[in-house]
């Protein structure tokens, strides 16, 4: 599997999110500044992305509120995510927000931020007079960092977070990853998750990715990705919800829970479901149901400070 093929999945996901925003599923005034407009997506895809975005955002916001914003957020494989700016608008910025991705991805994002005044000014507004430094495919400011690194190299990641970013390992920290771990060989993702559990005694990790990949629909999905050069090297823990949870508890996490996206979708308020289902007509829900049951959000925690579990 090539790193370039994996990086290309960022472009595809980002364009899917932009199209869903254009259709009115959720508000994001920043994504159009980072992501070019792509081809039209099916309503099933848009609803799936809405559930994904809402589910991950809900867990993150509850964690930030539990800590009264005195926490860190580390977004693994962040791509062209706009979450930093959206949290700023919601007055929910943590004390430190860090994004990690391949150098080729961070280089493009940093260059775009440099050129888009609305993005750059949004960061500067949080700097209390200090400067924003963009160089070597990275961005550094007092509360927001974009850094490049390989998640398969835990030692390199730890050095960068320690020496360049200044992460406080004792502070409550929320990790998030969306369709990232599945592209790492299981041994590499297990090493990463074990490192986080050992270094961050008060931590929470929300992971969005595939599940139920052993059935026919899952195998076809994996084959389609393989044809694009994206072999799912880390698909083993995606067998079912129990295997998703055990990948965390087996390497030192205190506990873990998981829900497929059909459950997440059904947990949305009736008003919200009614609103989004009026945006686009969907004649048959079979494909939507299949998609939602083949993705999940799994969340795990180490709660040394007794914060409580965001749910």
C-alpha positions in Angstrom: 0.0 0.0 0.0 1.3 3.4 -0.9 1.3 6.4 1.5 0.1 8.5 -1.5 -3.0 6.4 -1.9 -3.8 6.8 1.8 -3.2 10.6 1.6 -5.7 10.7 -1.4 -8.4 9.4 0.9 -8.1 12.7 2.8 -9.0 14.6 -0.4 -12.0 12.3 -1.0 -13.3 12.6 2.5 -12.8 16.3 2.6 -14.7 16.8 -0.6 -17.5 14.6 0.7 -17.7 16.8 3.8 -17.7 20.0 1.7 -20.6 18.7 -0.5 -22.6 17.7 2.5 -22.1 21.2 4.0 -23.2 22.7 0.7 -26.3 20.7 0.9 -27.1 22.1 4.3 -26.4 19.1 6.5 -24.3 21.1 8.9 -22.6 24.5 9.0 -18.9 24.9 8.3 -17.9 28.3 6.9 -14.2 27.2 6.7 -14.2 24.0 4.7 -14.7 25.8 1.4 -11.4 27.7 2.1 -9.5 24.5 2.5 -11.2 22.1 0.1 -12.1 22.4 -3.5 -15.6 21.5 -4.6 -16.0 17.9 -5.8 -18.6 15.9 -7.6 -22.0 15.3 -6.3 -22.4 12.7 -3.6 -25.4 10.4 -3.0 -27.8 11.2 -0.2 -26.6 8.0 1.6 -23.1 9.3 1.7 -24.2 12.7 3.0 -26.3 11.3 5.8 -23.4 9.0 6.8 -21.0 11.9 6.9 -23.5 13.9 9.0 -23.8 11.0 11.6 -20.0 10.7 11.6 -19.4 14.4 12.2 -22.1 14.7 14.8 -21.0 11.6 16.7 -17.3 12.6 16.9 -18.2 16.2 17.7 -20.6 15.3 20.5 -17.9 13.2 22.3 -15.3 15.9 21.9 -17.5 18.7 23.2 -18.5 16.7 26.2 -14.9 16.0 27.0 -14.0 19.7 26.6 -16.9 20.7 28.9 -15.9 18.1 31.5 -12.4 19.7 31.7 -13.7 23.3 31.5 -11.5 23.6 28.4 -8.3 22.9 30.4 -7.3 20.0 28.2 -5.5 19.0 25.0 -6.9 17.7 21.8 -4.7 15.6 19.4 -6.2 14.9 16.0 -4.4 11.9 14.5 -4.5 12.0 10.7 -6.4 15.3 10.8 -6.1 16.0 7.0 -8.0 19.2 6.1 -10.2 19.2 9.2 -11.6 22.6 10.2 -12.4 21.7 13.8 -10.0 24.2 15.3 -11.8 27.1 13.8 -15.3 25.7 14.5 -14.4 25.2 18.2 -13.1 28.7 18.3 -16.5 30.0 17.0 -18.2 27.9 19.7 -15.9 29.2 22.4 -14.8 25.7 23.1 -11.1 25.8 22.3 -9.0 23.6 24.5 -5.8 24.9 26.0 -3.9 23.1 23.2 -5.0 21.7 19.9 -2.6 19.6 17.8 -3.0 18.0 14.3 -0.7 15.3 13.0 -0.6 14.0 9.5 1.8 13.1 6.7 4.2 15.9 5.6 2.6 16.1 2.1 -0.8 16.8 3.8 0.4 19.2 6.4 2.4 21.1 3.7 -0.7 21.7 1.6 -2.8 22.7 4.6 -0.2 25.1 6.0 0.2 26.7 2.6 -3.5 27.1 2.3 -3.8 28.7 5.7 -1.0 31.1 4.8 -2.9 32.2 1.7 -6.4 32.4 3.2 -6.7 35.4 5.5 -9.8 34.2 7.2 -8.1 31.0 8.4 -4.9 32.8 9.4 -6.7 35.6 11.2 -8.7 33.0 13.1 -5.5 31.5 14.5 -4.0 34.9 15.2 -7.0 35.9 17.2 -6.1 33.2 19.7 -2.4 34.1 20.0 -2.6 36.9 22.5 -0.2 39.0 20.5 2.3 36.2 19.8 3.1 35.1 16.3 2.0 32.3 14.1 5.0 30.5 12.6 4.5 28.5 9.3 7.6 26.8 8.1 8.9 23.3 7.2 5.4 22.1 6.4 4.3 22.9 10.0 2.3 25.6 11.8 3.0 26.6 15.3 1.1 29.1 17.5 0.6 29.2 21.3 -2.5 27.0 21.2 -2.6 25.4 17.8 -0.1 23.2 16.0 0.0 21.4 12.7 2.9 18.9 12.7 3.9 16.2 10.3 4.8 12.7 11.4 4.3 9.0 10.8 2.0 7.3 13.2 3.8 4.1 12.6 6.9 5.6 14.3 5.9 6.2 17.9 9.3 7.4 19.0 9.3 10.1 16.4 5.8 11.2 17.3 6.7 11.4 21.0 9.8 13.5 20.3 7.8 15.9 18.2 5.0 16.3 20.7 7.5 16.8 23.5 10.2 19.0 22.0 8.3 20.9 19.3 4.7 21.1 20.6 5.2 21.0 24.3 2.4 18.5 25.1 1.7 18.0 28.8 1.4 14.3 29.3 -0.4 14.7 32.6 -3.1 17.0 31.3 -6.5 15.5 30.2 -6.1 14.7 26.5 -8.6 13.8 23.9 -7.3 11.8 20.9 -9.4 11.5 17.8 -8.9 9.5 14.5 -11.2 9.1 11.6 -10.4 6.2 9.2 -6.7 6.3 10.2 -5.9 3.2 12.2 -7.4 0.9 9.6 -4.6 1.8 7.2 -1.9 0.9 9.8 -0.8 -2.7 10.2 -2.4 -4.0 13.4 1.0 -4.3 15.1 1.6 -0.6 14.4 -1.8 0.7 15.5 -1.5 -1.5 18.7 1.9 0.1 19.5 0.4 3.5 19.0 -2.6 2.9 21.2 -0.4 1.2 23.9 1.9 4.3 23.9 -1.0 6.7 24.4 -2.4 4.6 27.2 1.0 4.4 28.9 2.0 8.1 28.5 -1.4 9.9 29.1 -3.0 8.7 32.4 -6.0 10.9 31.8 -7.0 10.4 28.2 -9.9 9.6 25.9 -9.8 8.4 22.3 -12.6 8.5 19.8 -12.0 6.3 16.7 -14.3 6.3 13.6 -13.7 3.5 11.1 -15.1 0.3 9.5 -16.7 -2.5 11.3 -18.4 -5.9 10.4 -15.9 -6.3 7.6 -16.1 -10.0 7.5 -19.4 -10.2 5.6 -20.0 -9.8 1.9 -20.6 -6.1 1.9 -17.5 -5.5 4.0 -15.3 -7.6 1.7 -16.6 -5.8 -1.4 -15.8 -2.5 0.4 -12.3 -3.6 1.2 -11.7 -4.9 -2.4 -12.9 -1.5 -3.8 -10.4 0.3 -1.7 -7.6 -2.2 -2.6 -8.3 -1.5 -6.2 -7.5 2.2 -5.5 -4.2 1.2 -3.8 -5.5 1.4 -0.3 -5.1 -2.0 1.3 -6.7 -2.1 4.7 -3.7 -3.4 6.5 -5.3 -2.8 9.9 -8.7 -4.4 9.2 -8.3 -7.3 11.8 -9.8 -5.2 14.7 -12.7 -4.2 12.4 -14.3 -7.7 12.6 -17.1 -6.5 14.9 -17.8 -4.1 17.8 -16.2 -6.4 20.4 -13.0 -6.6 18.5 -13.0 -2.8 18.2 -13.3 -2.5 21.9 -10.7 -5.2 22.7 -8.0 -3.5 20.6 -8.0 -0.8 23.3 -8.5 -2.9 26.5 -5.8 -5.4 25.4 -3.1 -2.7 25.3 -3.8 -0.9 28.6 -6.9 1.2 28.3 -9.2 1.2 31.2 -12.4 0.6 29.2 -14.0 1.0 25.8 -17.4 1.1 24.2 -18.5 1.1 20.6 -21.6 1.8 18.5 -22.2 1.3 14.8 -23.3 4.3 12.9 -26.9 3.1 12.5 -27.1 3.3 16.3 -25.4 6.8 16.2 -27.8 7.9 13.5 -30.8 6.7 15.5 -29.6 8.6 18.5 -29.9 11.9 16.8 -32.9 14.0 17.9 -36.1 13.5 16.0 -36.0 17.1 14.9 -32.5 16.7 13.5 -33.4 13.5 11.6 -36.5 15.1 10.2 -34.4 18.1 9.1 -31.7 16.2 7.3 -34.1 13.7 5.7 -35.9 16.6 4.1 -32.7 17.9 2.5 -32.5 15.2 -0.2 -35.0 12.5 -1.3 -34.0 8.9 -0.6 -36.3 6.4 -2.2 -34.6 3.2 -0.8 -32.8 3.0 2.6 -31.1 -0.4 2.1 -27.8 1.0 1.0 -27.8 3.6 3.8 -28.5 0.9 6.3 -25.6 -1.2 4.9 -23.2 1.7 5.1 -24.2 2.7 8.6 -23.8 -0.9 9.9 -20.3 -1.1 8.4 -18.9 1.9 10.2 -18.7 2.7 13.9 -17.4 5.0 16.6 -15.3 3.3 19.3 -14.3 5.3 22.3 -11.8 4.3 25.0 -10.6 6.0 28.2 -7.9 6.1 30.9 -9.4 8.2 33.7 -6.8 8.7 36.3 -8.3 12.1 37.3 -11.9 10.8 37.6 -13.3 13.2 35.0 -16.0 10.8 34.1 -16.7 9.3 30.7 -18.2 11.5 27.9 -21.1 9.6 26.4 
